[in-house]
Amino acid sequence: MATSGAERDESGIDGWRKVAAAIDSMRRLSMPMLLTVVSSQMPPLWIDLSTGRYHWEPPLSALPESPGEVTVYSQPIEAGNPPYPWVAWQPMDPLLWEIGRRAFRDHRAEWMRTGDRYALQRWPNLTEIAHTPEEIRMIATLANGFLTAQELGLLAGADEATARRVLDRLSLMGAIKTASGPVAPPTVVGGEDTAVPGAKDRAQGAGLFARLRDRFDGRQS
Amino acid sequence: MTEHVILLVGAASSGKSTAIATLFGTAGAGTGASAAESARAAGAPEVEVPGQAIDFGQLELAPGEMVRVYAVPASGRYDYMWQILKRRAFGVLALVRASDAAPLAELESVIDEFAELQLRGGLLVGITHVDEVTQVDQSAYQAALAARFPGAVTPVLTVDPRDRGQLITALSVLAASVESRQQFED
């Protein structure tokens, strides 16, 4: 997508999905690329995929729910020679997490397939990302093996749609990998569409993780 | 009494003491002899307190259940107290100062020391003082961990020891890692 210039989205509805698809496509090229997102409703956004950084003038909290009409420009850049060194670049994880939240709220990422298994490749930098306890639990679960969205939901005590959205966002960040061939489900789920013993309890606060978080949060007040 | 021991390890000025103070406030933290008393109360045998101070904080999760966080200097790893705490630890939050002369070398020494805990999901690397460098390459830290633990994914987060929310996130990730690993091993 947008490999030789620009892609324009006239609808404005799927703007963030277009941006997400362009990021995924460019990442697969495995060559240094700079993306420039030009929109009718926000200042230009630059994403340097070679160094995993972005620049956007406003604070990330001002990222609009829809970018409106959007055009994504892509251009190869020289390895080891990052563009615009005078600009205050920021780590890309928080931006991609937020783009993913907006892009995949009602639709799957187009490159993700139901039934495929995914495992964590690296932890996203959660200290810089607005997250929920449920998301931490799912990411931790993915560190232990290749799982479908359904299995991830069962193990983490979440519904499948929520697990899908987390997988989509992690994929956009390049934080998960796909199983390259047939992989047996982990014995802990056994491939059955049934609740995993203990998962719901842990999700509802019986586990150390939930109690630790609740207790510390309680002390903040 | 059920206890969950979490160690904060790192070189001098990596942010351990600040993190304890941020998490627990001055009332909950102590150093030196009082830390030794707390460790003995947790079941450690009577031993001479080593010369190095140990900051600590504790939190009651439920009646009869405590979380205890000890900040131990990496240079004290041969001390008897240090070894006791390591054996009892549920997890380790290893702080590495980004502006250290050789942060990856510092990380390597931590990796060797806590390999057994890492296999239980109990190791998290917190990169501190990121505002003192132009850019933090987290992938270099992740690569060092992947080389030592192939197939495992160790959390690497940037952590500001003055930021309570970030510290709670780090401890939450550590607890979730251990719990999810146990889930797969049950």
Chai-1 contact restraints between the chains, C-beta under 6 A:
chainA,res_idxA,chainB,res_idxB,connection_type,confidence,min_distance_angstrom,max_distance_angstrom,comment,restraint_id
A,L120,B,V153,contact,1.0,0.0,6.0,A-B,restraint_1
A,R122,B,Q142,contact,1.0,0.0,6.0,A-B,restraint_2
A,W123,B,P155,contact,1.0,0.0,6.0,A-B,restraint_3
A,N125,B,L157,contact,1.0,0.0,6.0,A-B,restraint_4
A,N125,B,T158,contact,1.0,0.0,6.0,A-B,restraint_5
A,L126,B,T169,contact,1.0,0.0,6.0,A-B,restraint_6
A,T127,B,L157,contact,1.0,0.0,6.0,A-B,restraint_7
A,T127,B,T158,contact,1.0,0.0,6.0,A-B,restraint_8
A,T127,B,V159,contact,1.0,0.0,6.0,A-B,restraint_9
A,T127,B,Q166,contact,1.0,0.0,6.0,A-B,restraint_10
A,T127,B,T169,contact,1.0,0.0,6.0,A-B,restraint_11
A,I136,B,S172,contact,1.0,0.0,6.0,A-B,restraint_12
A,I136,B,V173,contact,1.0,0.0,6.0,A-B,restraint_13
A,I136,B,A176,contact,1.0,0.0,6.0,A-B,restraint_14
A,R137,B,A176,contact,1.0,0.0,6.0,A-B,restraint_15
A,A140,B,A176,contact,1.0,0.0,6.0,A-B,restraint_16
A,A140,B,S177,contact,1.0,0.0,6.0,A-B,restraint_17
A,A140,B,S180,contact,1.0,0.0,6.0,A-B,restraint_18
A,T141,B,S180,contact,1.0,0.0,6.0,A-B,restraint_19
A,A143,B,V153,contact,1.0,0.0,6.0,A-B,restraint_20
A,N144,B,S180,contact,1.0,0.0,6.0,A-B,restraint_21
A,N144,B,F184,contact,1.0,0.0,6.0,A-B,restraint_22
A,V188,B,F184,contact,1.0,0.0,6.0,A-B,restraint_23
A,G207,B,E179,contact,1.0,0.0,6.0,A-B,restraint_24
A,L208,B,A175,contact,1.0,0.0,6.0,A-B,restraint_25
A,F209,B,A175,contact,1.0,0.0,6.0,A-B,restraint_26
A,F209,B,A176,contact,1.0,0.0,6.0,A-B,restraint_27
A,F209,B,E179,contact,1.0,0.0,6.0,A-B,restraint_28
A,R211,B,L61,contact,1.0,0.0,6.0,A-B,restraint_29
A,L212,B,A175,contact,1.0,0.0,6.0,A-B,restraint_30
A,R213,B,S172,contact,1.0,0.0,6.0,A-B,restraint_31
A,R215,B,L59,contact,1.0,0.0,6.0,A-B,restraint_32
A,R215,B,L61,contact,1.0,0.0,6.0,A-B,restraint_33
A,F216,B,I168,contact,1.0,0.0,6.0,A-B,restraint_34
